[in-house]
Amino acid sequence: MSKLPFVNAIYVMTDPSLTQRHDSLKKAFLHQGISIESIEWRMKWNFTTCNSNSSHLYVYQRLNLKNKSLGN
């Protein structure tokens, strides 16, 4: 659980091979006082998987998007 107001988790969409990116993000979050436990890594999420019919509802509920678009 994040200590940020109204934020339960921070979702990071990334690829498993980008280990330097992961380390940099962890350092940046810690520098801002955000615990690593607040981060939920999504190694398989991308625009296609988030908008697929099979996962669309789950993703929108988890991200609290309601009727908003994920963008292009």
Backbone as CSV, one residue per row, in Angstrom:
resi,resn,N_x,N_y,N_z,CA_x,CA_y,CA_z,C_x,C_y,C_z
1,MET,0.848,-1.188,0.000,0.000,0.000,0.000,0.888,1.244,0.000
2,SER,0.607,2.141,-0.898,1.359,3.384,-1.018,0.994,4.341,0.117
3,LYS,1.917,5.199,0.495,1.633,6.230,1.487,1.138,7.508,0.816
4,LEU,1.004,7.471,-0.512,0.491,8.620,-1.239,-1.022,8.689,-1.081
5,PRO,-1.578,9.892,-0.912,-3.036,10.005,-0.768,-3.752,9.484,-2.008
6,PHE,-4.754,8.654,-1.806,-5.604,8.123,-2.866,-4.881,7.187,-3.832
7,VAL,-3.661,6.752,-3.508,-2.905,5.848,-4.386,-2.692,4.533,-3.645
8,ASN,-3.258,3.453,-4.190,-3.082,2.136,-3.581,-1.847,1.438,-4.105
9,ALA,-1.518,1.669,-5.369,-0.371,1.005,-5.978,0.083,1.813,-7.185
10,ILE,1.332,1.608,-7.549,1.899,2.217,-8.751,2.197,1.082,-9.716
11,TYR,1.564,1.121,-10.874,1.766,0.086,-11.879,2.849,0.523,-12.847
12,VAL,3.840,-0.326,-13.029,4.923,-0.044,-13.966,4.856,-1.064,-15.086
13,MET,4.566,-0.568,-16.276,4.540,-1.428,-17.457,5.952,-1.434,-18.037
14,THR,6.515,-2.627,-18.176,7.893,-2.717,-18.619,8.170,-4.092,-19.210
15,ASP,9.350,-4.258,-19.692,9.796,-5.537,-20.244,10.803,-6.145,-19.271
16,PRO,10.768,-7.459,-19.076,11.687,-8.088,-18.116,13.164,-7.845,-18.416
17,SER,13.500,-7.601,-19.670,14.911,-7.434,-20.043,15.464,-6.050,-19.702
18,LEU,14.619,-5.111,-19.314,15.054,-3.732,-19.050,15.463,-3.542,-17.594
19,THR,16.428,-4.308,-17.156,16.818,-4.308,-15.745,17.383,-2.968,-15.281
20,GLN,18.119,-2.268,-16.141,18.640,-0.952,-15.746,17.484,0.026,-15.524
21,ARG,16.462,-0.074,-16.350,15.276,0.779,-16.177,14.617,0.481,-14.840
22,HIS,14.506,-0.800,-14.496,13.880,-1.184,-13.227,14.658,-0.607,-12.051
23,ASP,15.979,-0.718,-12.104,16.812,-0.189,-11.022,16.673,1.328,-10.914
24,SER,16.648,2.007,-12.056,16.501,3.468,-12.055,15.150,3.888,-11.480
25,LEU,14.095,3.172,-11.848,12.773,3.489,-11.324,12.709,3.262,-9.818
26,LYS,13.289,2.173,-9.347,13.307,1.902,-7.906,14.003,3.031,-7.162
27,LYS,15.165,3.464,-7.679,15.905,4.555,-7.039,15.090,5.840,-7.038
28,ALA,14.431,6.132,-8.160,13.621,7.352,-8.251,12.455,7.313,-7.257
29,PHE,11.779,6.169,-7.169,10.671,6.050,-6.219,11.156,6.203,-4.781
30,LEU,12.250,5.534,-4.442,12.795,5.644,-3.091,13.207,7.083,-2.787
31,HIS,13.800,7.756,-3.766,14.213,9.149,-3.595,13.009,10.047,-3.294
32,GLN,11.863,9.692,-3.824,10.640,10.461,-3.595,9.860,9.979,-2.366
33,GLY,10.413,9.002,-1.646,9.763,8.498,-0.444,8.662,7.489,-0.711
34,ILE,8.691,6.878,-1.878,7.683,5.878,-2.250,8.300,4.497,-2.063
35,SER,7.660,3.669,-1.252,8.231,2.361,-0.955,8.147,1.423,-2.162
36,ILE,9.093,0.537,-2.234,9.147,-0.449,-3.318,7.919,-1.362,-3.258
37,GLU,7.365,-1.562,-2.072,6.185,-2.409,-1.925,4.963,-1.815,-2.627
38,SER,4.981,-0.517,-2.910,3.872,0.138,-3.602,3.877,-0.144,-5.101
39,ILE,5.000,-0.649,-5.607,5.149,-0.851,-7.050,4.619,-2.218,-7.435
40,GLU,3.784,-2.237,-8.454,3.300,-3.494,-9.031,3.827,-3.559,-10.458
41,TRP,4.800,-4.440,-10.659,5.444,-4.577,-11.964,4.543,-5.372,-12.898
42,ARG,4.335,-4.860,-14.077,3.539,-5.528,-15.106,4.433,-5.767,-16.309
43,MET,5.036,-6.954,-16.321,6.009,-7.283,-17.360,5.363,-7.633,-18.695
44,LYS,4.077,-7.944,-18.683,3.420,-8.342,-19.929,2.355,-7.342,-20.375
45,TRP,2.178,-6.265,-19.627,1.174,-5.276,-20.020,1.739,-4.392,-21.114
46,ASN,0.968,-4.134,-22.130,1.285,-3.156,-23.153,-0.030,-2.668,-23.743
47,PHE,0.014,-1.795,-24.716,-1.211,-1.232,-25.267,-2.128,-2.333,-25.789
48,THR,-1.559,-3.313,-26.468,-2.363,-4.387,-27.060,-3.004,-5.263,-25.991
49,THR,-2.220,-5.711,-25.016,-2.777,-6.599,-23.992,-3.769,-5.881,-23.089
50,CYS,-3.539,-4.603,-22.812,-4.463,-3.854,-21.958,-5.800,-3.605,-22.641
51,ASN,-5.807,-3.537,-23.950,-7.035,-3.260,-24.683,-7.666,-4.503,-25.298
52,SER,-7.102,-5.667,-25.031,-7.695,-6.883,-25.579,-9.014,-7.174,-24.876
53,ASN,-9.906,-7.827,-25.551,-11.217,-8.141,-24.976,-11.102,-8.980,-23.713
54,SER,-10.108,-9.855,-23.652,-9.992,-10.755,-22.501,-9.500,-10.058,-21.233
55,SER,-8.749,-8.985,-21.345,-8.204,-8.333,-20.152,-8.697,-6.900,-19.959
56,HIS,-9.439,-6.379,-20.900,-9.866,-4.985,-20.863,-10.558,-4.619,-19.543
57,LEU,-11.551,-5.363,-19.137,-12.300,-5.052,-17.916,-11.392,-5.090,-16.688
58,TYR,-10.543,-6.114,-16.581,-9.632,-6.241,-15.438,-8.708,-5.027,-15.341
59,VAL,-8.099,-4.656,-16.463,-7.160,-3.535,-16.469,-7.868,-2.244,-16.097
60,TYR,-9.013,-1.978,-16.676,-9.729,-0.745,-16.384,-10.165,-0.680,-14.923
61,GLN,-10.547,-1.812,-14.339,-10.919,-1.822,-12.925,-9.706,-1.575,-12.046
62,ARG,-8.582,-2.246,-12.347,-7.373,-2.090,-11.537,-6.827,-0.668,-11.608
63,LEU,-6.926,-0.028,-12.774,-6.402,1.319,-12.943,-7.444,2.389,-12.665
64,ASN,-8.660,1.971,-12.307,-9.755,2.883,-11.994,-9.995,3.881,-13.123
65,LEU,-10.036,3.371,-14.353,-10.192,4.237,-15.511,-11.635,4.513,-15.881
66,LYS,-12.541,3.645,-15.486,-13.957,3.753,-15.836,-14.083,3.867,-17.347
67,ASN,-14.551,4.978,-17.888,-14.746,5.086,-19.332,-13.651,5.895,-20.023
68,LYS,-12.512,6.045,-19.395,-11.402,6.807,-19.975,-10.598,5.911,-20.902
69,SER,-9.922,6.513,-21.834,-9.082,5.781,-22.779,-7.686,5.628,-22.224
70,LEU,-7.005,4.529,-22.598,-5.606,4.348,-22.229,-4.698,5.199,-23.103
71,GLY,-5.207,5.782,-24.153,-4.418,6.628,-25.045,-3.868,5.828,-26.209
72,ASN,-3.328,6.529,-27.143,-2.737,5.881,-28.330,-1.260,6.138,-28.400
